[in-house]
């Protein structure tokens, strides 16, 4: 991790590093991340991301930087799986302890990294008060909605496959080569019709 000087954001002439997000960007040498947060939040020609999504992705970038700083060479799915294990309330204590022990053995200071994880409120403060970013009302775009759902499905499939393979490698599961498949269904509570999400988007609605 690097210690870089203060960079004044375009919003109100305040150094980005006065905010937690800006400080983490500087300390973890996450170059280009401030600009990425701005573009992802306002859309900038692509699907707009929620503050919670941005906070999660920001934290994954910080975790990956810490892993690389410790000499590891993680692939994206490994970072995703590690972050999910650390932050998901449904993760078992045993799985979390196993991950912590492994990363700390590799030289990752997890206590510091977790303390540097940011919330969606911190991202909002950084974008509005330190970067001066305004967000307009989004236009409804079915194709962008399909793209967003597809990305989330792909991420879930990749993480699930990675977790199952790790369990198999450790002898906790007896299974051959696996692929995880995610099927997203939408049920209308009014008419009780059920559709695959892409089908519902293509139809433009249900039969209500």
Number of C-alpha atoms within 10 A of each C-alpha: 16 12 12 13 11 14 15 16 19 15 16 13 13 16 18 26 21 14 17 18 26 25 20 23 24 21 16 21 16 17 10 9 16 19 11 12 23 22 17 18 22 19 15 10 8 13 18 19 16 13 19 15 14 22 21 19 15 25 21 20 21 25 24 23 22 21 22 15 15 17 12 15 13 13 9 14 17 16 20 22 20 20 20 17 21 18 12 10 9 8 12 11 12 9 12 17 13 11 17 19 14 12 18 14 11 13 16 22 16 17 10 10 17 15 8 18 19 19 17 16 12 16 24 21 16 25 26 15 18 23 24 15 19 10 12 8 6 10 6 8 9 13 13 13 16 15 13 16 15 15 12 13 15 15 16 18 16 19 20 19 19 19 16 19 20 13 14 16 12 10 10 11 12 11 12 8 8 12 12 13 13 13 8 12 12 15 14 13 8 9 10 12 12 14 17 12 17 18 14 15 15 11 11 10 11 17 10 8
